[in-house]
Amino acid sequence: MAGIFTSGQDEPHTIFDKRQKSLIVVLVSTAATFSGFASNIYFPAIPTIARNLSVSVELVNLTVTSYLIFQGIAPSLWGPVSDVKGRRVAYICTFIVFLGACIGLANTKNYVMLLVLRCLQSTGSASTIAIGSGVIGDITTGADRGGFMGIFQAGLLVPVAVGPVIGGALASALGWRAIFWFLTIYSAAFLVLLIVFLPETLRSIVANGSLLPSDPIGRFPLVVFRKSTKVRWNTTPATAPSKHVDITGPVRILFSKQASAVMIFLAIYYAVWQMSITAMSTLFETQYHLSETQTGLTFIANGVGSMIGTLLMGKILNIDYNRIRTKFHAGSSEVNNDDFPLERARLRLVPVLSLLQCISIVVFGWTIQYRVHIAVPIIATFITGWTAVSIQSVIMTYLVDAFPSRSAAASAALNLARCEFAAGGTSFVMPMVNSIGAGLAFTVCVIVQVVALLGVFLQWRFGSQWRKESREQKKTQTPAR
């Protein structure tokens, strides 16, 4: 049988070969698109939905806020579940919830129904990012994780580019309910593909992939991957100790000393990005008198910038990590030593990216207020998307490195912080714009972003020390056997 391990060989980190890893990454990246599609496909139709349901635009914007709230909360449940019960079980459950919510939204009759079902839809879709990050953490080492995380981030950002275009076209041609019928068909078809092709990767269940779980959900299609892999692997790996589902784990990670500084920093930058996206449809419609379809097209630049940024950043992360690894730990593919300068390997470019995002946000606000040629604010959204997602890719990769055994929970913690901050920001962005103008409103946002950059400098200076203290504390709390 392919992949048999011979005595004396070092057991591989994972039995999945490069071809199989690529398939897995494509699957989890596609799964992650549902969170973005459900969010971004909705934006161009906001004014139309408000008119159709006889409510204000501000009330419809609250459905965006509620979506973000549950987008932050849901992974705190499903992330720990996937870290214990398995990635496949978590994926299947979340997609069933999402599918049911989409069917309900396609039949929405009033605003309350819209609000409640958007929360349920978010509960089903949001966790795909946290679970996907966990899968990437399962099958990669620090040496190649940055590149795969870049591909993963790029995949989940496809909806940022094409979602508003599809949403605007569907709402204009078939009505806004067609948006949710599209998501219903898309999610049902992909759920079948996920069940058929995605193997279980959770290391506490399948080790490096060479240990078959007892339940049928976990066994298939892992047995097929085992037979077709080109990697030589051990047939009798040691069984990892069982774990329990720790729902409070993401919250503890969020407030832990070694993670809170960069998480709050990212949450603020992500919130400002989401505030600009949420305001775009209304501002472009009122300032430039665009149709739904035209408004949808204005989102393309933001999405393309997002995808380019994360793909480039993935390659840069790999180069930086390998350069630092070679200097400090030559020959090691995975570095867990407390003395390894993980912050230098991951966070080097964050201040530069932060400065560029701040400039683009200011340009966006003032040029749209004074109706400068529409190309200028659109170019600004390209830079905002590029830098915002590059920063997000850096921080997420850093956290997966810092919490290797709780990668999905760490991703869920980051998701909780960024989505709750974004929920607050999107709830008052339009009232603030209407009160003081788009230029001044987004200038205030940038001032907050500049202050938040202190979190990165704190992490750079004390991150290694904080991680070392955390590990020593865990050792003292672990009872001797």
C-alpha positions in Angstrom: 0.0 0.0 0.0 1.2 3.5 -0.8 2.8 5.5 2.0 3.9 2.6 4.3 6.4 3.7 7.0 9.5 1.7 7.5 11.3 1.3 10.8 13.9 3.9 11.5 12.4 6.6 9.5 11.2 9.8 11.0 7.5 10.0 11.0 6.2 12.8 8.7 4.3 15.7 10.1 1.4 14.7 7.9 0.7 11.9 5.5 -1.0 14.2 3.0 1.3 14.9 0.1 1.4 18.2 -1.7 -1.3 17.3 -4.2 -3.7 16.2 -1.4 -2.8 19.3 0.7 -3.8 21.5 -2.3 -7.1 19.8 -2.6 -7.8 20.2 1.1 -6.9 23.9 1.0 -9.1 24.5 -2.0 -12.0 22.8 -0.1 -11.6 24.8 3.1 -11.0 28.0 1.2 -14.2 27.5 -0.7 -16.1 26.6 2.5 -14.8 29.9 4.0 -16.3 31.9 1.0 -19.8 31.4 2.5 -19.2 33.8 5.3 -18.1 36.4 2.9 -20.7 35.7 0.3 -23.5 36.0 2.8 -22.2 39.3 4.1 -21.0 41.0 0.9 -23.6 39.8 -1.6 -26.1 41.7 0.6 -24.6 45.2 0.6 -25.8 46.5 -2.8 -29.4 45.5 -2.0 -29.6 47.3 1.3 -31.4 50.4 -0.1 -33.8 48.2 -2.0 -34.6 45.9 1.0 -35.3 49.0 3.0 -37.8 50.3 0.5 -39.4 46.8 0.0 -39.9 46.2 3.7 -40.8 49.8 4.4 -38.0 50.4 6.9 -35.1 52.9 7.1 -31.7 52.1 5.7 -30.3 52.5 9.2 -32.6 49.6 10.4 -31.4 47.4 7.5 -27.8 48.3 8.5 -28.6 46.9 11.9 -29.0 43.5 10.2 -25.4 43.9 9.1 -24.5 44.7 12.7 -26.4 41.6 14.1 -24.7 39.4 11.4 -21.3 40.6 12.6 -22.2 40.0 16.3 -23.1 36.4 15.6 -20.2 36.1 13.3 -18.0 36.8 16.3 -19.9 34.6 18.8 -20.5 31.5 16.7 -16.9 30.4 16.1 -16.4 30.5 19.9 -18.7 27.5 20.0 -17.8 25.7 16.7 -14.0 26.4 16.9 -13.6 24.4 20.2 -16.0 21.7 18.9 -13.8 21.3 15.8 -10.7 21.1 18.0 -12.1 18.1 19.9 -14.8 16.4 17.9 -13.3 16.9 14.5 -13.3 19.2 11.5 -15.8 17.3 9.4 -18.5 17.1 12.1 -18.2 20.9 12.8 -18.4 21.7 9.0 -21.4 19.5 8.4 -23.4 21.0 11.4 -22.6 24.6 10.4 -23.6 24.1 6.8 -26.9 22.6 7.7 -27.7 25.6 9.9 -26.6 28.0 7.1 -28.7 26.2 4.5 -31.9 26.4 6.6 -31.3 30.1 7.3 -30.9 30.8 3.6 -34.2 29.1 2.7 -36.0 31.1 5.4 -34.4 34.4 4.2 -35.6 33.7 0.6 -39.1 33.7 2.0 -38.8 36.7 4.3 -42.0 38.7 4.7 -41.0 41.3 7.3 -38.1 43.1 9.0 -38.1 41.0 12.2 -37.9 37.8 10.2 -35.0 39.3 8.2 -33.1 40.3 11.4 -33.5 36.9 13.2 -32.7 34.8 10.1 -29.6 36.9 9.4 -28.3 36.0 12.9 -29.0 32.3 12.2 -27.3 32.6 8.8 -24.2 34.1 10.4 -24.2 31.4 13.1 -23.9 28.8 10.3 -21.4 30.6 8.0 -19.0 32.4 10.3 -17.3 29.3 11.8 -16.0 28.1 8.4 -13.1 30.5 8.7 -12.1 29.3 12.2 -12.5 25.6 11.2 -10.6 26.2 8.0 -7.7 27.8 9.9 -7.7 24.7 12.1 -7.4 22.5 9.1 -4.5 24.5 7.8 -2.8 24.3 11.1 -3.3 20.5 11.1 -1.6 19.8 7.8 1.2 22.4 7.7 4.4 23.4 9.5 5.6 26.9 10.2 7.8 26.7 7.1 4.9 26.4 4.7 2.0 27.6 6.8 2.3 31.3 5.6 1.8 30.3 1.9 -1.1 28.0 2.6 -2.7 30.6 4.9 -2.3 33.2 2.1 -4.1 30.9 -0.4 -6.8 30.2 2.2 -7.3 33.9 2.9 -7.4 34.7 -0.8 -10.1 32.0 -1.3 -12.3 33.3 1.4 -11.9 36.8 0.0 -13.3 36.0 -3.4 -16.8 37.1 -2.2 -15.5 40.5 -1.3 -14.8 41.1 -5.0 -17.6 39.2 -6.7 -20.2 39.0 -4.0 -21.5 42.6 -4.4 -21.5 42.2 -8.2 -23.6 39.1 -8.0 -25.9 40.6 -5.3 -26.4 43.8 -7.3 -27.2 41.9 -10.5 -29.6 39.5 -8.8 -31.4 42.2 -6.9 -31.7 44.3 -10.0 -32.9 41.5 -12.3 -34.8 39.1 -10.0 -35.4 40.9 -6.8 -33.4 40.8 -3.5 -34.8 37.4 -2.4 -33.0 35.8 -5.4 -29.8 36.5 -3.4 -30.8 34.0 -0.8 -32.0 31.4 -3.3 -28.6 31.6 -4.9 -26.9 31.0 -1.5 -29.3 28.1 -0.9 -28.3 26.3 -4.1 -24.6 27.1 -3.6 -24.5 25.8 0.0 -26.4 22.6 -0.7 -24.2 21.7 -3.6 -21.0 22.4 -1.7 -22.1 20.5 1.4 -22.2 17.4 -0.8 -18.7 18.0 -2.1 -17.4 18.7 1.4 -18.8 15.4 2.7 -17.4 13.4 -0.2 -13.9 14.9 -0.5 -12.7 16.5 2.8 -10.8 14.1 5.1 -10.7 14.5 8.8 -7.4 16.2 9.8 -7.7 16.9 13.5 -4.4 15.6 15.0 -5.9 14.6 18.3 -8.2 12.1 16.3 -6.1 11.1 13.3 -2.6 12.1 14.4 -0.7 12.9 11.2 -3.5 11.3 9.2 -2.4 7.7 9.6 -4.8 6.9 12.4 -8.3 6.0 11.4 -11.1 7.2 13.7 -13.8 4.8 14.8 -16.8 6.7 13.5 -17.8 6.6 9.8 -18.0 10.3 9.5 -14.3 10.6 10.4 -13.1 7.5 8.5 -14.3 8.6 5.0 -12.7 9.8 2.8 -9.5 9.6 4.9 -9.1 5.9 3.9 -8.9 7.0 0.3 -6.3 9.7 1.0 -4.2 7.1 3.0 -4.2 4.7 0.0 -3.3 7.4 -2.6 -0.7 9.5 -0.7 2.9 9.5 -1.8 4.2 10.2 1.7 5.7 7.3 3.7 3.9 7.1 7.0 3.7 4.9 10.2 0.8 2.5 10.4 0.7 2.6 14.2 1.1 6.1 15.5 0.7 7.0 19.1 -2.8 7.9 20.1 -3.1 11.5 21.4 -4.8 12.0 24.8 -8.5 12.7 24.6 -9.7 16.3 25.2 -12.9 17.9 26.2 -14.8 20.7 24.4 -13.7 24.0 26.0 -16.2 26.6 24.9 -14.6 29.3 27.1 -11.2 28.6 25.4 -11.5 31.3 22.7 -12.5 33.9 25.4 -9.5 33.0 27.5 -7.2 33.3 24.5 -8.7 36.6 23.6 -7.9 38.0 27.1 -4.6 36.3 27.5 -1.5 38.4 27.8 0.2 36.8 24.9 -2.6 37.5 22.4 -4.8 40.4 23.5 -2.6 43.2 22.2 -2.5 42.1 18.5 -6.1 40.9 18.6 -7.4 44.3 19.7 -5.2 46.0 17.1 -6.6 43.8 14.3 -10.1 44.2 15.6 -9.9 48.0 15.3 -8.4 47.8 11.8 -11.0 45.3 10.7 -13.8 47.3 12.1 -12.8 50.4 10.2 -12.5 48.4 7.0 -16.0 47.0 7.5 -17.4 50.5 8.3 -16.1 51.7 5.0 -17.6 48.8 3.1 -20.9 49.1 4.9 -21.1 52.9 4.0 -20.0 52.3 0.4 -23.4 51.4 -1.1 -25.2 54.3 0.4 -22.5 56.8 -0.2 -21.9 55.9 -3.8 -25.6 55.8 -4.5 -26.3 59.2 -2.9 -23.1 61.0 -4.0 -22.7 59.6 -7.5 -26.3 58.5 -8.2 -25.4 54.9 -9.1 -27.8 52.0 -9.8 -27.7 48.8 -7.8 -25.6 47.0 -10.5 -23.2 50.0 -10.8 -22.9 50.1 -7.0 -22.1 46.4 -6.9 -19.3 47.0 -9.5 -17.6 49.6 -7.2 -16.9 46.8 -4.7 -14.6 44.9 -7.2 -11.6 47.0 -6.4 -11.8 46.3 -2.7 -12.1 42.6 -3.3 -9.3 42.4 -5.9 -7.0 44.3 -3.6 -7.9 41.9 -0.8 -7.0 38.8 -2.8 -3.8 40.3 -4.2 -2.7 41.4 -0.8 -3.1 38.0 1.0 -1.5 36.0 -1.8 1.6 38.3 -1.8 1.6 38.3 2.0 1.5 34.5 2.1 4.7 34.3 0.1 6.4 37.0 2.2 5.4 35.2 5.4 7.1 32.0 4.2 10.2 33.9 3.2 10.5 35.8 6.5 9.8 32.6 8.5 12.4 30.5 6.7 15.0 33.3 6.8 14.6 33.6 10.6 14.4 29.8 11.0 17.6 29.3 9.1 19.4 31.9 11.2 18.2 30.6 14.6 17.2 26.9 14.1 18.8 25.6 10.9 17.2 22.4 9.6 14.1 22.5 11.8 10.8 22.7 9.9 8.7 23.5 13.0 10.0 25.8 15.7 8.4 25.7 19.1 11.4 26.9 21.1 10.6 29.8 23.4 13.7 31.6 22.2 12.6 31.6 18.6 11.8 35.2 17.6 8.3 34.5 16.2 7.4 38.2 16.3 10.3 39.0 14.0 9.3 36.2 11.6 5.7 37.3 11.3 5.0 40.9 12.3 7.8 42.9 10.5 5.6 44.6 7.9 2.5 45.3 10.0 3.4 49.0 10.7 3.9 49.7 7.0 0.7 48.1 6.0 -1.1 50.0 8.9 0.1 53.3 7.6 -1.1 52.6 4.1 -4.5 51.6 5.3 -4.8 54.7 7.4 -4.0 56.9 4.3 -6.5 55.0 2.1 -9.3 55.4 4.6 -8.7 59.2 4.9 -8.6 59.5 1.1 -11.8 57.5 0.8 -13.8 59.7 3.2 -12.8 63.1 2.0 -12.9 62.4 -1.8 -16.3 60.9 -1.6 -17.6 63.8 0.5 -16.4 66.3 -2.1 -17.5 64.1 -5.0 -14.0 63.9 -6.5 -13.9 61.7 -9.6 -15.2 58.3 -8.6 -12.0 56.6 -9.7 -10.2 58.1 -6.7 -12.3 56.6 -3.9 -12.5 53.3 -5.8 -8.7 53.2 -5.9 -8.6 54.0 -2.2 -10.9 51.0 -1.5 -8.4 48.8 -3.4 -5.6 49.9 -1.1 -7.8 49.5 1.9 -8.8 45.9 1.0 -5.2 45.0 0.1 -3.7 46.3 3.4 -6.6 45.2 5.7 -6.5 41.6 4.5 -2.7 41.5 4.5 -2.7 42.5 8.1 -5.4 40.0 8.9 -3.4 37.2 7.2 -0.2 38.1 9.2 -2.0 38.2 12.5 -3.9 35.0 11.9 -0.8 33.1 10.9 1.0 34.4 13.9 -1.7 33.2 16.2 -1.8 29.7 14.6 2.0 29.5 15.3 1.6 30.8 18.8 -1.3 28.4 19.7 -0.5 25.2 17.6 -2.7 22.8 19.6 -5.6 25.2 19.7 -5.5 26.8 16.2 -9.2 26.8 15.6 -9.9 28.2 19.1 -7.3 30.9 18.5 -8.9 31.8 15.2 -12.3 31.9 16.9 -10.9 34.3 19.5 -9.6 36.6 16.8 -12.9 36.3 15.0 -14.8 37.2 18.2 -12.7 40.3 18.7 -12.8 41.6 15.1 -16.5 40.9 14.5 -17.7 42.5 17.8 -15.7 45.6 17.1 -17.0 45.6 13.5 -20.5 45.2 14.8 -20.2 48.3 16.9 -18.6 50.3 14.1 -21.1 49.4 11.5 -24.0 50.3 13.8 -23.0 53.9 14.1 -21.0 54.6 10.9 -23.9 56.1 8.9 -25.3 58.2 11.8 -21.7 59.5 12.2 -21.3 60.2 8.5 -24.7 61.9 8.4 -23.8 64.0 11.4 -20.2 65.2 10.7 -19.6 64.2 7.1 -17.8 61.3 5.5 -14.4 63.0 5.6 -14.3 63.9 9.3 -16.0 60.6 10.3 -13.3 58.4 8.7 -10.5 60.8 9.9 -11.7 60.0 13.5 -11.5 56.3 12.6 -7.9 56.7 11.5 -6.9 58.5 14.7 -8.2 55.4 16.6 -6.2 53.2 14.2 -3.0 55.0 14.9 -3.4 54.6 18.6 -4.2 50.9 18.1 -0.8 50.4 16.5 0.7 50.5 20.0 -0.6 46.9 20.4 1.8 45.7 17.7 4.8 47.4 19.2 3.9 45.8 22.6 3.7 42.4 21.0 7.0 42.9 19.2 8.7 43.9 22.4 7.1 41.4 24.9 5.5 38.7 22.9 8.3 36.1 23.3 8.5 36.7 27.0 4.7 36.4 27.4 4.6 33.1 25.5 7.4 31.7 27.6 5.6 32.7 30.8 2.4 31.1 29.6 4.1 27.8 28.9 5.9 27.8 32.3 2.6 28.5 34.0 1.0 25.5 32.2 3.8 23.3 33.3 3.3 24.2 36.9 -0.4 23.6 36.6 -0.1 20.2 35.0 -0.2 17.4 37.7 2.7 15.0 37.7 1.9 11.5 36.6 
